[in-house]
Amino acid sequence: MTKNFRHYVGALAITAGLAFGVSAVQAAGAPFDDHDSNHEPDYSKNKRYNLGMREGRDDHAHNRDHYKKRHFAKDEDQKAYESGYQKGHGN
């Protein structure tokens, strides 16, 4: 009986230690999510962003998921469009 009790206490101690370690890392500000809205550039004046917003709102209103798949030559335009679409669609 004492042997089983020690086993459970040991497992509990390891679990608690891991939980404490993970929470300490998260509290320290470890970047687990690269899509944090505080770090995205301001695309509000970008015409590709505004196009994405319009299409996102339209798809949301008609219960569609990315009805039009747009691709732009510039990576920055693509990011702006996708950001606007997600915001307009409500994601």
Secondary structure as UniProt FT lines:
FT   HELIX           2..27
FT   TURN            28..29
FT   TURN            34..35
FT   HELIX           37..39
FT   TURN            44..45
FT   HELIX           47..61
FT   TURN            62..63
FT   HELIX           75..89
//
